[in-house]
Amino acid sequence: MRDRTQAAWRPIEIGAPDFHRRNEADPRSYVSGVFHQFNFFPWNDDPFRLFSRLEPVFEIRNRLAGLPVGAHMEPGMGDDASIRIAVQHYPVGGGRMNLHRDPVGAHQAAVCLLVLSEWGVDYLEGGLVVGSEGGFRPERVCARGDLLWLDPNAVHGIESVDPHAPLDWFGANGRWSALLATNRLSGASSGIGDSVDLGPG
């Protein structure tokens, strides 16, 4: 069987193409998960105008971090981080991501998620959980288009989405979100850390 995850993975580096990744608990991931990921970078063509439409969100996060308003938005050689949009689909039948903490630093004073699906309509069980021991499930009171701001050091993950249904990699139902991230560039020598996997929730 062809390893789709191996073929699709790309490091985050200047000039990298936008790409789709089907993550099936890829051992190279800092946090184990089962999901589709569609990665978009600011140096590529942007036919959907994703970056121009979402620019104010990245500006707000830079202001929260005390950074120049345009920090990391047009990275060049020698920069340590770049903004990235990662649209993630957690399919019904077991889409998930382990509980984890994300790196904290000036590049990421807050984690921002754009809600793209509706709990109770697109999926019935699972989804984002914040905190351990059952935690808080903020998406149950969110609508499509809402923004969620999280402390990167807070424990969070994606509980298995509709785990009793057959796993459906090609269906549109399930949990959708866009991670509006600022990530360390591959090979950067800065002190930006990695996410820490805390295991299944």
Summary of the structure (lengths in Angstrom):
residues: 201
radius of gyration: 16.3
end to end distance: 29.6
largest distance: 48.2
contacts: 593
relative contact order: 0.23
helix: 12%
strand: 34%
